[in-house]
Amino acid sequence: MEVLNEEINNANEYTSGKISSCLEEDDMLGIEPLKLHFPFALNKQMSCEIQLTNETDSYIAFNVQNMSPKSYNTQPQKDIMPPRSKCNIEITLQAQGNVPIDMQRANEFVVWSTKVNDGIAFEDITKSMFIKETVNVVDEVNLDVVFDVSGPQEASDKISEQTMPPLIQIIDDTAGKIYCIDAHQKEPFIIVGTSLGNVKTWNYDTQKVAGLTKVSAEPVTDVKFIARKGWFVAVSSDCVVHVYHYEKEMRKVTSFRALGRADVWCTLAVHPTQPYVLSGCATEIKLWDLNCIQTFEEHSAAIMALKFNPEDTNSFASASHDTTIKVWSIDSPKSKYTLFGHRHVVNFLDFFTRDGQQYLISGSWDATAKIWDMDKKECVHTLEHESAVFQVVSHPNLPVLITGTKDGDVHAWSSNDFR
């Protein structure tokens, strides 16, 4: 291994000396090639190599991010390059049981790079270094993928059956893009709201549609079951809340306006035992029993998610575009306290319990999920991700936390040790 400064100490191999590479004027790193060719063969791993070139006099940290749901392995995925050096990166695609539909895939990878101080350790590379909203100057280069197929490819049903688990698959293209989803607590039903203002329920045991109705001309941004009543409640982007019966047939109960404006993101939470619904539209949270009985107005930007506390159902938490989480009592318009720590929009949150102690998990655009101790009112652990965390869920029966990210990955974590 050859490096230019002994303070850089990692396991990746670099070469230094005179460098000749194709560098754009504003690029920190030269990258070759910009189009990755994988020699495709069914049920076999395939690899491709790229070379990064640092032609500057600075140390540069890089992060190679897969933007696709396909299962790639990148080695090294991130590291620090000394001045005037090169680094070879191998990208491996796991064995595929079928020929890809798209043989050319644009923007399959992105390479982020930023200048760092001399002497920074490999362990100090964090996702926040590559967020453009920070004070760092971040260079971003997209890489395309091409699958080169030579000769006929025959899928192996035997291998596919052995490697692929059974799927519950529901396919529908007519009701609009799915904006929100909820699952029934007792029955095998899921419910979705769509971009075309439709609400649709499925029985996932029979794989059949159980009900469909158009509740609004505007997109439905959130929908929840109220199982004890046989109702669902939906909210559309014009800030109207719609309440419907869903048993036997979908029938409207009532609707009401949550906010006197339109074209905003709205979210809902249903109280587990009382006839209460929370709505979050723009910066306002309201508590309803079909009439508004309380308003909460401390957030400075849009409300992204709401969640009642299952251990104390008179309290709830809110996540906001203003990067904060607030904890409230339904009896007071003033929040009990605020949790600070995320550097970007907080998208979602959920409560869970560990060893008799209550915690909160939150997911953010800053590519982290944070664990909050509700007694200490502080963050006790951070789960790093490769892209924005759009969804977090605590499993109702198992010590498992689920996070879903912008790049299409789903991660399962132990709530015992957060690994």
Secondary structure, 3 states (H helix, E strand, C coil): CCCCCCCCCCCCCEEECCCCCCCCCCCCEEEECCEEEEEECCCCCEEEEEEEEECCCCEEEEEEEECCCCCEEEECCEEEECCCEEEEEEEEECCCCCCCCCCEEEEEEEEEEEEECCCCCHHHCCHHHHCCCCCCCCEEEEEEEEEEECCCCCCCHHHHHHHCCCCCCCCCCCCCCEEEEEECCCCCEEEEEECCCEEEEEECCCCEEEEEEECCCCCEEEEEEEHHHCEEEEEECCCEEEEEECCCCCEEEEEEECCCCCCCCEEEEECCCCCCEEEEECCEEEEECCCEEEEECCCCCCEEEEEECCCCCCEEEEEECCCCEEEEECCCCCCCEEECCCCCCEEEEEEEEECCEEEEEEEECCCEEEEEECCCCEEEEEEECCCCEEEEEECCCCCEEEEEECCCCEEEEECCCCC
